[in-house]
C-alpha cells in the first residue's frame, strides 16, 4: 500500500460508497423518503439482518453482496480469530477507552455522529448512546468470533447492514442541509478508513500501550482481516492497509489532518465518560474512565476532547494497575490477584453487560454472547 497524499485524501472526503448510495437513491425514488427512512429505522432496530421485512430492492442488493473478498486469506483469518478469542475482552476495553475517543477527536467525523442524534442526547439520558456503543461492540464480536466471517455468515450480514445504514445516514444528512463544502460527504472514504483503523491497528496499539506482547504474525493477520472487512464495507483499495506498518502510517496521516478540538468531539467524549461512570458502581473506579482515556490517547487529544487533568495519584494508578494485570496474564483463565481481577471485571465484564442490556428494549432482542466466547472468557451474558 502506498500512503495517499493529502490531496488524494482531500478528494476522498468527497467520495463515499457508490453501490450503497445508488441503492438508497433508487429506494427513495421508488418508495419515497418516508419508506426509505422506515427501512433505515428497521436496520437500526434489529440486531440481525431483517431480510424478509426489507423491500425487494434491498433484498436483491443484500443477496449480491454476501461473498467474502478474494483478498481474505483463510489461514490469516484463523490466526486473527484465535487471537481475538485470547484477547477479546482486552480489545473491547481498548475499543471503548481508546478507539472511540480517537474517532471523536476527528473534528469533521465527530460532526456526523452528533448530527445523526444517535450519540448526542440530553444530559442524563444515555440509553441511545449506550445502544450505539453496544452496536459497535456487537459488530466487533460478530465479525471476529470464530465462524463469523463465512459466506452469508453473521459477520458478513453485520458488515452489509452497517454499509446500508451508512448510506442511509449520508442520504438523510445531505437532504437535511449537510455542509459538504466544510465537512465533505457524511461517512466519506477518509472517515471510513479511520474508523477501520479504530477496530484494527488502534486496538493493537492499545495492547502495546498496556505492555501486552503480541506475535508479529498475529498483528499482521489482524490487520489483514480488517482490511478485508474494509473492502466489504465499500472502502476503496488505496485506503486498505496491507501490513501493520501501512496501517499505522495511514492512521497517523489521517489523525494529523483531522484530529483537533471541537464541540462535537467534546460532547461525545463527555457522554462516553458519564455513561461509564454511571455503570461503574465502585467508588474506586469513578475516575477510571477519564484517566484511562487520557492514558491511551495522550494529553493533547484528551485536552482536545475536553477531558480535565485529574489531580492526585489515583488517576495514574488505575491505568497502571490495569496494564500490570494485562501483562501478568495473557489469558483470562490465568487471572490472579483479586484487586486486579476486580478492576478488570469492572472495566470489561460489567461495562459490556451494561451496554448489551440496552438491546433488550430498543433492539427487540437481548444480546447473546456466542457460547464459545462465553466459555473462553468465563462470562455469562444472562447474568
Phi, psi and omega in degrees: 000130174264126183298127179298148175283168178300320179296320178294319178294323175301315180295323182289345174289345177250021175235135182240245185224084188309313181301314180289322180293322177294323176299314179298319179297318178296318181297318179294318180296322184277322189240354178091159183300323183296316180291322177297319177295322178297321177295318177301313180297322179297317179298321181289321186289332186262134174291315179275172176277112184279063191303315185295338182263002182268153177300151181308323180301318180287322177300317179297317178299313183299316181297331183272000182234037183253001181272143174289146179292149181298334183291342185283114179273127186293326178291320175297321178298316179299315180298315182296318181288324174298319177299318180293322177300320181287327190238007187308310180300322176298317182295325178291319176299316180293322176303317183288315190262351178236304188293314180295313175302323177301316178296320181294337179285344179282107193304312185285322178292323179298328179299323178296315182298320178290317183296329179288348178060028177260345176244325187275102184240162175301153182304134179092347180250096183253010186296313181288323175300313181299320179299319181296317178293321177298322177299319179296314179296319182293326176298312179300314181295318182292324181283319190264350179292151177304130181088357182285323182259081170228162179305128181065017180279175183303316181297317179296318179298317178298318180299313182291328176295316178299320180299319179289323177297317177302315179297322178295315179300315179302312184300311186284327175292319177297320179293337183267009176094027178305136181274089183291328181296328181272324190244353189078182177294147173297137181050057180277182185298319179294318179295322177294324180295317180289330175294319176299319177300326182295330178276329187260270188295328180297319179290324175297319177298325178295318176299319178298319178299326179279355179082016179276126179277127179235132180297145181302322180295328177289318178300313182296321179295320181295316177296319179302313182295318180291332173294322176295320176299319178301320177298318179293335178277356178093015178281139184289152185304325184291352177247018179250105183297142179252010178197165176299317181298318179294321179296317179297317181296320180295314180300314180297320181295318181289318179296323177301325181276323195250337186282136179176181180282140175201152177297321180298313180297320180293323177297315181292318179295321178297319178296320180299313181293314185292323177296315180298320180295324177297324187273341180266106187282338183290131178297327180301327189262008181297330178270356186297314184302310183293319182289326177292319178299313179299319180299318183281318189262345179094166187295316185296311182294323177298319178294319177301327181275002177079020180272122183283147175289129183270130180285161175088174185274341185296325182297329177270337183290319184298310177299321181294322176297315180295320178297318178297322178294316180299321181290325187290316183232112181287334179245148181297328182292349178262013184299144175210178182064102186305320182296318180289325177298316178300315180300312181295319178301319180297320188271346178241295184301308183293315182294317178301312183293324178298323177286314186298328186295342179289346175292336189302310184274311186281317185279351179063023175197133177286139179298135178240120177281134183305136185306321181296322179288322175303315182293312183296324184264001181057045181242151172233105185297343183271353183299000000 
